Amino acid sequence: MSHVLSPLDLKLYGTVKSVPALVSALALVLAVIIYRSFTKQRAPTPELPVVGVPGTHITKQVLLEGVDKFPDTPFILPMSPPIVVLPIGIQDEVRNLPDSKVSFVKEHQRNFFAQYTGIGDHRPEMIKAIRIDLTRHIASTIPDLQEEARSAFEAGFGAPCDATTDKDSWTIVPIYLKMLRIVALMNGRIFVGRPLSHNEEWIQSTIGYTMDCVKARTAIREYPEWKRGWVADSLPEIQKLKHHRVRGGEMLKPLMEAQLSKPDFEQKVLNPESGDEEGNFIEWILKYTPEHLRNDPENLALNQMVLAFAGLHTSSMQCTHAVLDLAARREYIDILREEINQVRSADGEEVGEDGLVRLKKDSLHKLRKLDSFMKESQRFSPPIYTSGTRICTSDVHLSTGHTLPKGTRICFPSFAVHTSTRSTTYSPEYNPAGYTAPDQFDGLRFYNLRNMPGKENRHQFATAGPDSLVFGYGNHACPGRFFASNEIKIILVELLMNYDFRLKGDTELKGGADKRPQNMEIDLVVLPNPMTAIEIKRRKI
């Protein structure tokens, strides 16, 4: 169900200091609204059935209705532009098609006007740096992420053990904006390092690039296609993106030059995937960057902005959804706190040079109940209700007997997969006796699955597979999902162990699933309402 924002909602933010952060949050809503009018309505493929009414919002109910009516047949959702929903049974068939048939990159280039915004362009150096180096050294990022989370929480919510402040005082906070700031600081710590990650101009640039891309895309759309190349560079919105890249490059240039001047850098370029040195993310990107761009600080800045576009808002939204689900289903709070304490007791803790007591590197993956809750929260509140979006780059003949013309947009109904007993993972036969039906919320669903013999390492938050499609599946599965999983866990551990929180107005701490603030759903995109607030206070420890 969609929730319409009113001007009265803005009153909540009278005390919010960061106007750019608020505007960025509102841009999330603006982006998906504008998306519906970006491209001209394209006539649906005649031989396929249409589900939904053209010109109206396409909801998850419409998607589920289509899957229920046509489980083994493609059907059209009359969005703008229309998209063909394919039956999940041909998922492997389609994902194995070459780019000459269907293209992930070309669809995103088209959708985001990549030639003007930089969003959607294929950036192999960034993908390799994440998939190979960041994943390889992911354990070494955990202490820095924990330190940054503590610092960000103290700045945003107050120190948990500050005896000078009344611990019984509840404070109303805009939870998405807080999470956006916390994730921006944590990402920055790993992707550029201190002190740049704490530079306010840098923070606002990484947060604001998404909003400014939306503005630029809207401005470009005002011109006919033949004229865009002539006028694009003169548009203020495009110049703003250029400013982000230029200023970002100026801030990154000293870091870039420091990496390029290292005596062993050329050897790393020659053998980028060898060696087990930790390095840093700037170095990892540079060693995969084509030689003609390696000394270009603006290219490095664009990589950072694209990275922020892809990961910052999605992780912030997932954190927000998890917090709202915990506040609404309060029975899980003590369960998760108990698990964290048990792991701490069994593994011991580390004390960093900063004096921060934190979980050991190997402890995070042992928080199976927390991982399960995160995955269940994401199952009901994914970034989008579909997956595997592609565009046909030539006519495609399907095993169903249908032909999709060149230019057809396609996707799979991931939300239907995640909520149907027809899917193996959610079938009664696959689950322990007495399991919760997939149309109901069960925060320990995947914990219970992983307790079954042979399933110990399956069904994790970061799992990407045929029944777990939020992060994609196959070659285009999100390479940063393991980092995101750790980051979100660290944030939730910090919140659970050092703060009490509740739904706004829930003075009796009763929660209630029906009291959870509604998500915003615009077509098939899912967002936490950026105006949603919770109440929070430091725990008495």
URBEL-V563141 format. One record per pair of residues at least 4 apart in sequence whose ideal C-beta (glycine too) atoms are under 7 Angstrom apart, sorted by the first residue. I is the first residue (numbers start at 1). J is the second residue. Records with the same first field share a line. If there is no record, write none. Layout:
I->J / J
This chain:
1->518 / 521
2->57 / 520 / 521 / 522
3->518 / 520 / 529
5->9 / 29 / 531
9->531
12->174 / 531 / 533
13->22 / 174
16->22 / 174 / 177
18->22
19->23
20->24 / 204 / 207 / 208
21->25 / 177 / 180 / 181 / 207
22->26 / 177
23->27 / 211
24->180 / 207 / 208 / 210 / 211
25->176 / 177 / 180 / 530
26->30 / 530
27->31 / 210 / 211 / 214
28->313 / 527 / 530
29->33 / 520 / 527 / 530
30->34 / 214
31->35 / 214
32->522 / 523 / 525
33->522
34->38 / 214 / 218
36->80 / 523
37->80
38->221
39->80 / 81
41->80 / 81
42->81 / 82
44->48 / 50 / 76 / 78 / 82
45->76 / 84 / 404 / 405 / 408
47->402
48->74 / 75 / 76 / 84 / 402
49->70 / 75 / 76
50->76 / 78
51->62 / 65 / 66 / 69 / 75 / 77
52->56 / 58 / 62 / 77 / 78
54->78
57->522 / 523
58->62 / 77 / 79 / 523 / 524
59->521
60->64 / 385 / 415 / 521 / 524
61->65
62->66 / 77
63->67 / 385 / 413 / 415 / 416 / 524
64->68 / 416
65->69
66->70 / 75 / 77 / 85
67->71 / 413 / 416
70->75
71->87
72->87 / 89
73->87 / 400
74->84 / 85 / 86 / 87 / 400 / 402
75->85
76->82 / 84
77->82 / 83 / 85
78->82
79->83 / 523
81->409
83->409 / 410 / 411
84->404 / 408 / 409 / 410
85->411 / 413
86->90 / 94 / 410 / 412
87->400
88->412 / 413 / 417
90->94 / 398 / 399 / 400
91->95 / 412 / 466
92->96
93->399
94->102
95->388 / 473 / 474
97->101 / 102
99->103 / 393
100->393 / 394
101->392 / 393 / 394 / 396
102->390 / 391 / 392 / 393 / 396 / 410
103->107 / 390 / 391 / 393
104->108 / 390 / 476
105->109 / 122
106->110 / 391 / 393
107->111 / 389 / 390 / 391 / 409
108->112 / 120
109->114 / 120 / 121
110->391
111->120
112->117 / 119 / 120 / 217
113->117 / 217 / 220
114->118 / 119 / 120 / 121
116->216 / 220 / 232 / 238
117->213 / 216 / 217 / 241
118->302 / 305 / 306
119->213 / 306 / 309
123->127 / 303 / 306
124->128 / 288
125->129 / 285 / 288 / 289 / 303
126->130 / 285 / 303 / 306 / 307
127->131 / 479
128->132 / 288
129->133 / 134 / 281 / 284 / 285 / 288
130->134 / 135 / 479 / 480
131->135 / 479
132->136 / 273
133->137 / 279 / 284
134->138 / 281 / 284 / 483
135->482
137->141 / 278
138->482 / 483 / 486
139->361
140->278
141->145 / 190
142->146 / 361 / 364 / 486
143->147 / 352 / 358
144->148 / 189 / 190
145->149 / 186 / 189 / 190 / 486 / 487 / 490
146->150 / 356 / 358 / 359 / 490
147->151 / 352 / 354 / 356
148->152 / 185 / 186 / 189
149->153 / 182 / 186 / 490 / 491 / 494
150->154 / 356 / 494
151->155
152->156 / 181 / 182 / 185 / 186
153->157 / 182 / 494 / 498
154->158 / 159
156->178 / 181 / 182
157->499 / 536
158->162 / 165 / 538
160->498 / 499 / 538 / 539 / 541
161->541
162->538
167->537 / 538 / 540
168->537
169->537
170->535 / 536 / 537
171->535 / 536 / 537
172->504 / 533 / 535
173->178 / 533 / 534 / 536
174->178 / 533
175->179 / 320 / 323 / 532 / 533 / 534
176->180 / 316 / 320 / 528 / 530 / 532
177->181
178->182
179->183 / 316 / 319 / 320
180->184 / 207 / 316
181->185
182->186 / 491
183->187 / 312 / 315 / 316 / 319 / 487
184->188 / 203 / 206 / 207 / 312
185->189 / 197
186->487
187->191 / 311 / 312
188->192 / 197 / 202 / 203 / 206
189->193 / 194 / 197
190->281
191->281 / 304 / 307
192->196 / 197 / 255 / 282 / 304
193->197 / 280
194->198
195->199
196->202 / 251 / 255
197->202
199->203 / 251
200->204
201->205
202->206 / 251
203->207
204->208
205->209 / 244 / 247 / 248
206->304 / 305 / 308 / 312
207->312
208->212
209->213 / 244 / 305 / 308 / 309
210->214 / 309 / 313
211->215
212->216 / 237 / 240 / 241 / 244
213->217 / 241 / 309
214->218
215->219 / 237
216->220 / 237 / 238 / 241
217->221
219->235 / 237
220->228 / 232
223->227 / 228 / 231
227->231
228->232
231->235
232->238
233->238
235->239
236->240
238->242
239->243
240->244
241->245
242->246
243->247
244->248 / 305
245->249 / 298 / 301 / 302 / 305
246->250 / 298
247->251
248->252 / 301 / 304 / 305
249->253 / 297 / 298 / 300 / 301
250->297
252->256 / 297 / 300 / 301
253->257 / 297
254->258
255->259 / 282
256->260 / 282 / 286 / 297 / 300
257->261
259->265 / 282 / 283 / 286
260->265 / 286 / 295
264->268
265->269
266->270
267->271
268->272 / 275 / 287
269->287
271->275
272->287 / 288
279->283 / 284
281->285
282->286
283->287
285->289 / 300 / 303
286->294
289->293 / 294 / 299
290->294
293->299
296->300
297->301
298->302
299->303
300->304
301->305
302->306
303->307
304->308
305->309
306->310
307->311
308->312
311->315 / 480 / 484
312->316
313->317
314->318 / 383
315->319 / 484 / 487 / 488
316->320
317->321 / 383 / 527 / 528
318->322 / 378 / 488
319->323 / 488 / 491
320->324 / 528
321->325 / 377 / 381 / 528
322->326 / 373 / 374 / 377 / 488 / 492
323->327 / 495 / 501 / 534
324->328 / 516 / 517 / 528 / 532
325->329 / 377 / 516
326->332 / 333
327->501 / 502 / 503 / 511 / 534
328->503 / 511 / 512 / 513 / 515 / 516
329->443 / 511 / 513
330->509 / 511
331->335
332->336 / 373 / 443
333->337 / 496
334->338
335->339 / 369
336->340 / 369 / 370 / 373 / 496
337->341 / 496 / 497
338->342
339->343 / 367 / 369 / 370
340->344 / 367 / 493 / 496 / 497
341->345
342->346
343->347 / 363 / 366 / 367
344->349 / 359
347->360 / 362 / 363
348->360
349->357 / 358 / 359 / 360
350->358 / 360
351->355 / 357
352->356 / 358
359->363 / 364 / 493
364->486 / 489
367->371 / 489
368->372 / 447 / 450
369->373 / 444 / 447
370->374 / 489 / 492
371->375 / 460 / 461
372->376 / 443 / 444 / 445 / 446 / 447
373->377 / 443
374->378 / 461 / 488
375->379 / 446 / 461
376->380 / 441 / 442 / 443 / 445 / 446
377->381
378->382 / 470
379->418
380->441
381->519 / 526
382->414 / 415 / 470 / 526
383->526
384->524 / 525 / 526
385->414 / 415 / 524 / 526
386->411 / 412 / 413 / 414 / 524
387->411 / 412 / 414 / 469 / 472
388->411 / 412 / 473
389->409 / 411
390->410
391->407 / 409
392->396 / 404 / 405 / 406 / 407 / 408 / 410
393->406
394->406
395->403 / 404 / 405 / 406
396->403 / 404
397->403
398->402 / 404
404->408 / 410
412->469
413->417
414->418 / 469 / 470
415->419
416->420
417->423 / 467 / 469
419->438 / 439
420->426 / 438
421->426 / 427 / 428 / 438
423->427 / 467
424->430 / 467
425->430 / 459 / 467
426->438
428->435
431->435 / 449
432->448 / 452
435->448
436->440 / 442 / 445
441->513
444->448
445->449
446->450 / 459
447->451
449->455 / 459
450->455 / 456 / 458 / 459
455->459
458->463
459->463
461->485
462->471 / 481 / 482 / 485
463->468
464->468 / 471 / 472 / 473 / 477 / 481
465->473
466->473
469->473
471->477 / 478 / 481
472->476 / 477 / 478
473->477
480->484
481->485
482->486
483->487
484->488
485->489
486->490
487->491
488->492
489->493
490->494
491->495
492->496
493->497
494->498
495->499 / 501
498->538 / 539
499->536 / 537 / 538 / 539
500->537 / 539
501->534 / 535 / 536
502->506 / 509 / 534 / 535
503->511 / 515 / 534
504->533 / 534 / 535
506->510 / 511 / 515
511->515
517->529 / 532
518->529
519->526 / 527 / 528
520->527 / 529
521->526
528->532
